[in-house]
Amino acid sequence: MTEIKLYKSKQRAIRLILLCTPFVLIGIWMLADKPLIGWLSIGFFGLGYPLGIYNLIDKRPMIIINEIGIFDRSANKDFINWELIQDAYPININGQKFICLIINEKFKPSRKKGVIYRSTVKLNEAIGAQELNIHLGQIEKIDEIKLTEFILEMSKADKTTKSELIKTLPNTV
C-alpha cells in the first residue's frame, strides 16, 4: 500500500533554539542586577532548548496519508477514514495553518467524551474550526490549499481511484 508521510520541519526546530538563545543570554546577564527576572528569563526561554532538540531528533511522521485515510499524530489516535470526511477547508489561526475536516455527526469523537471535551469542541467551532483539524504548523513547505483539494478528491473517490490519487500527491504538496 502506498502511503505518504509528512515530517516535522527541522529548520523550525533550529530556529526555535536560535531565537531562545539571546533571551537566555540576557537572563544570564541580568542575574547580577535582577536575579529574579534573570532566572525567570532563563527558565522560560530555556524551555525552548529541550523542545527544539526533541523536534530535531523526532523521526516519526506527523501526517500519514494512504488509501484508508489520513492520520495526524498531533490530533488523533486512529486513521480518519476517507468515507467519513464530508468536506474540508483550510484555515489560518494566528499564523498557524490547519485543515478542518467536516465529518458526520454520528462519527464525531466528542459523542463519547465528557463535558469539558465537548465545551472545547464548541470553542473550536466558535473560531471557525472543526472538531477534527489537521495541524500543518510543524510541517515545512506545504501548500494547504492543494492538500485540502487532495483530501476532498480522496474523500469522494472510489477504491481504485484512491490508489492512483495517492501517487499524484507528492507532485502537489
C-alpha positions as a Markdown table, in Angstrom:
| # | Residue | x | y | z |
|---|---|---|---|---|
| 1 | Met | 0.0 | 0.0 | 0.0 |
| 2 | Thr | 1.4 | 3.4 | -1.0 |
| 3 | Glu | 1.5 | 6.0 | 1.7 |
| 4 | Ile | 2.8 | 9.5 | 2.0 |
| 5 | Lys | 4.5 | 10.6 | 5.2 |
| 6 | Leu | 4.9 | 14.2 | 6.2 |
| 7 | Tyr | 7.5 | 15.0 | 8.8 |
| 8 | Lys | 8.3 | 17.9 | 11.2 |
| 9 | Ser | 10.4 | 20.7 | 9.9 |
| 10 | Lys | 14.0 | 20.6 | 11.2 |
| 11 | Gln | 14.5 | 24.2 | 10.3 |
| 12 | Arg | 11.7 | 25.3 | 12.6 |
| 13 | Ala | 13.3 | 23.4 | 15.5 |
| 14 | Ile | 16.7 | 25.1 | 14.8 |
| 15 | Arg | 15.0 | 28.5 | 14.6 |
| 16 | Leu | 13.3 | 27.9 | 18.0 |
| 17 | Ile | 16.7 | 27.1 | 19.6 |
| 18 | Leu | 18.3 | 30.1 | 17.9 |
| 19 | Leu | 15.5 | 32.5 | 18.9 |
| 20 | Cys | 15.6 | 31.4 | 22.6 |
| 21 | Thr | 19.4 | 31.8 | 22.9 |
| 22 | Pro | 19.5 | 35.7 | 23.1 |
| 23 | Phe | 16.9 | 35.7 | 25.8 |
| 24 | Val | 18.7 | 33.1 | 27.8 |
| 25 | Leu | 21.9 | 35.1 | 27.5 |
| 26 | Ile | 20.1 | 38.3 | 28.5 |
| 27 | Gly | 18.8 | 36.4 | 31.5 |
| 28 | Ile | 22.3 | 35.3 | 32.5 |
| 29 | Trp | 23.5 | 38.9 | 32.1 |
| 30 | Met | 20.6 | 40.1 | 34.3 |
| 31 | Leu | 21.5 | 37.7 | 37.2 |
| 32 | Ala | 23.9 | 40.2 | 38.6 |
| 33 | Asp | 21.4 | 43.1 | 38.9 |
| 34 | Lys | 17.9 | 41.5 | 39.0 |
| 35 | Pro | 18.3 | 37.8 | 39.8 |
| 36 | Leu | 14.5 | 37.0 | 39.9 |
| 37 | Ile | 13.9 | 38.4 | 36.4 |
| 38 | Gly | 17.1 | 36.8 | 35.1 |
| 39 | Trp | 16.1 | 33.3 | 36.4 |
| 40 | Leu | 12.6 | 33.8 | 35.0 |
| 41 | Ser | 14.0 | 34.6 | 31.6 |
| 42 | Ile | 16.4 | 31.7 | 31.7 |
| 43 | Gly | 13.7 | 29.3 | 32.9 |
| 44 | Phe | 11.1 | 30.4 | 30.4 |
| 45 | Phe | 13.2 | 30.7 | 27.3 |
| 46 | Gly | 15.4 | 27.8 | 28.3 |
| 47 | Leu | 12.4 | 25.6 | 27.8 |
| 48 | Gly | 12.9 | 26.2 | 24.0 |
| 49 | Tyr | 16.1 | 24.1 | 24.1 |
| 50 | Pro | 14.6 | 20.7 | 25.1 |
| 51 | Leu | 11.6 | 21.4 | 22.9 |
| 52 | Gly | 13.7 | 22.2 | 19.9 |
| 53 | Ile | 16.1 | 19.3 | 20.5 |
| 54 | Tyr | 13.1 | 16.9 | 20.8 |
| 55 | Asn | 11.7 | 18.2 | 17.5 |
| 56 | Leu | 15.1 | 17.7 | 15.9 |
| 57 | Ile | 15.5 | 14.1 | 16.9 |
| 58 | Asp | 11.9 | 13.0 | 16.5 |
| 59 | Lys | 11.8 | 10.8 | 13.4 |
| 60 | Arg | 8.2 | 9.9 | 13.5 |
| 61 | Pro | 5.9 | 11.2 | 10.7 |
| 62 | Met | 3.4 | 13.9 | 11.7 |
| 63 | Ile | 0.9 | 13.0 | 9.0 |
| 64 | Ile | 0.4 | 9.8 | 7.2 |
| 65 | Ile | -1.9 | 9.7 | 4.1 |
| 66 | Asn | -2.8 | 6.4 | 2.5 |
| 67 | Glu | -5.7 | 4.6 | 0.8 |
| 68 | Ile | -7.5 | 4.0 | 4.1 |
| 69 | Gly | -7.5 | 7.6 | 5.3 |
| 70 | Ile | -5.4 | 10.3 | 6.9 |
| 71 | Phe | -3.6 | 10.2 | 10.2 |
| 72 | Asp | -2.5 | 13.2 | 12.2 |
| 73 | Arg | -0.3 | 12.3 | 15.1 |
| 74 | Ser | -0.9 | 15.5 | 16.9 |
| 75 | Ala | -4.7 | 15.2 | 16.9 |
| 76 | Asn | -5.9 | 11.6 | 16.6 |
| 77 | Lys | -5.0 | 8.0 | 17.7 |
| 78 | Asp | -6.5 | 6.4 | 14.6 |
| 79 | Phe | -6.8 | 7.0 | 10.9 |
| 80 | Ile | -9.7 | 9.2 | 9.8 |
| 81 | Asn | -11.3 | 7.2 | 7.0 |
| 82 | Trp | -11.9 | 8.9 | 3.7 |
| 83 | Glu | -15.6 | 7.8 | 3.8 |
| 84 | Leu | -16.2 | 9.9 | 7.0 |
| 85 | Ile | -14.9 | 13.1 | 5.5 |
| 86 | Gln | -17.8 | 15.2 | 4.1 |
| 87 | Asp | -15.9 | 18.4 | 3.5 |
| 88 | Ala | -12.6 | 20.1 | 4.3 |
| 89 | Tyr | -11.4 | 23.7 | 4.2 |
| 90 | Pro | -8.1 | 25.4 | 5.2 |
| 91 | Ile | -8.0 | 27.9 | 8.0 |
| 92 | Asn | -5.3 | 30.2 | 9.4 |
| 93 | Ile | -5.4 | 30.9 | 13.1 |
| 94 | Asn | -2.7 | 33.3 | 14.3 |
| 95 | Gly | -0.3 | 32.2 | 11.6 |
| 96 | Gln | -0.9 | 28.5 | 12.2 |
| 97 | Lys | -2.2 | 26.6 | 9.2 |
| 98 | Phe | -4.9 | 24.0 | 9.7 |
| 99 | Ile | -7.2 | 21.9 | 7.5 |
| 100 | Cys | -10.6 | 21.5 | 9.1 |
| 101 | Leu | -12.4 | 18.3 | 8.4 |
| 102 | Ile | -16.2 | 18.2 | 8.5 |
| 103 | Ile | -17.4 | 14.7 | 9.3 |
| 104 | Asn | -20.8 | 13.1 | 10.0 |
| 105 | Glu | -22.3 | 14.0 | 13.5 |
| 106 | Lys | -22.6 | 10.3 | 14.5 |
| 107 | Phe | -18.9 | 9.7 | 13.9 |
| 108 | Lys | -17.6 | 12.7 | 15.9 |
| 109 | Pro | -15.2 | 11.7 | 18.7 |
| 110 | Ser | -16.9 | 14.1 | 21.1 |
| 111 | Arg | -20.0 | 11.9 | 21.3 |
| 112 | Lys | -18.0 | 9.6 | 23.6 |
| 113 | Lys | -16.3 | 12.3 | 25.6 |
| 114 | Gly | -17.1 | 14.3 | 28.6 |
| 115 | Val | -18.5 | 17.8 | 29.1 |
| 116 | Ile | -15.1 | 19.5 | 29.2 |
| 117 | Tyr | -14.1 | 18.0 | 25.9 |
| 118 | Arg | -17.4 | 19.0 | 24.3 |
| 119 | Ser | -17.1 | 22.5 | 25.5 |
| 120 | Thr | -13.6 | 22.7 | 24.0 |
| 121 | Val | -15.1 | 21.5 | 20.7 |
| 122 | Lys | -17.6 | 24.3 | 20.9 |
| 123 | Leu | -14.8 | 26.8 | 21.3 |
| 124 | Asn | -13.1 | 25.4 | 18.2 |
| 125 | Glu | -16.3 | 25.8 | 16.2 |
| 126 | Ala | -16.7 | 29.4 | 17.6 |
| 127 | Ile | -13.3 | 30.4 | 16.0 |
| 128 | Gly | -14.2 | 28.7 | 12.7 |
| 129 | Ala | -12.5 | 25.4 | 13.1 |
| 130 | Gln | -14.0 | 21.9 | 13.5 |
| 131 | Glu | -13.6 | 19.0 | 15.9 |
| 132 | Leu | -11.1 | 17.3 | 13.7 |
| 133 | Asn | -8.4 | 19.6 | 12.4 |
| 134 | Ile | -5.1 | 18.7 | 10.8 |
| 135 | His | -2.3 | 20.9 | 12.1 |
| 136 | Leu | 0.2 | 21.9 | 9.4 |
| 137 | Gly | 2.2 | 24.4 | 11.5 |
| 138 | Gln | 5.1 | 21.9 | 12.2 |
| 139 | Ile | 5.3 | 20.8 | 8.6 |
| 140 | Glu | 7.6 | 22.7 | 6.3 |
| 141 | Lys | 6.7 | 23.9 | 2.8 |
| 142 | Ile | 3.3 | 22.5 | 2.4 |
| 143 | Asp | 0.5 | 24.1 | 0.3 |
| 144 | Glu | -2.6 | 23.8 | 2.4 |
| 145 | Ile | -4.9 | 24.7 | -0.5 |
| 146 | Lys | -3.6 | 21.8 | -2.7 |
| 147 | Leu | -3.6 | 19.4 | 0.3 |
| 148 | Thr | -7.2 | 20.4 | 1.0 |
| 149 | Glu | -8.2 | 19.8 | -2.6 |
| 150 | Phe | -6.5 | 16.4 | -2.5 |
| 151 | Ile | -8.3 | 15.4 | 0.7 |
| 152 | Leu | -11.6 | 16.4 | -0.9 |
| 153 | Glu | -10.8 | 14.3 | -4.0 |
| 154 | Met | -9.8 | 11.3 | -1.9 |
| 155 | Ser | -13.0 | 11.5 | 0.2 |
| 156 | Lys | -15.1 | 11.4 | -3.0 |
| 157 | Ala | -13.1 | 8.8 | -4.9 |
| 158 | Asp | -13.8 | 5.1 | -5.2 |
| 159 | Lys | -11.3 | 2.4 | -4.1 |
| 160 | Thr | -9.5 | 2.0 | -7.4 |
| 161 | Thr | -9.1 | 5.8 | -8.0 |
| 162 | Lys | -7.7 | 6.3 | -4.5 |
| 163 | Ser | -4.5 | 4.3 | -5.2 |
| 164 | Glu | -3.9 | 6.5 | -8.4 |
| 165 | Leu | -4.6 | 9.7 | -6.5 |
| 166 | Ile | -2.1 | 8.8 | -3.7 |
| 167 | Lys | 0.7 | 8.6 | -6.4 |
| 168 | Thr | -0.1 | 12.2 | -7.5 |
| 169 | Leu | 0.1 | 13.7 | -4.0 |
| 170 | Pro | 3.9 | 14.3 | -3.9 |
| 171 | Asn | 3.6 | 16.5 | -7.0 |
| 172 | Thr | 1.0 | 18.7 | -5.4 |
| 173 | Val | 2.4 | 19.2 | -1.8 |
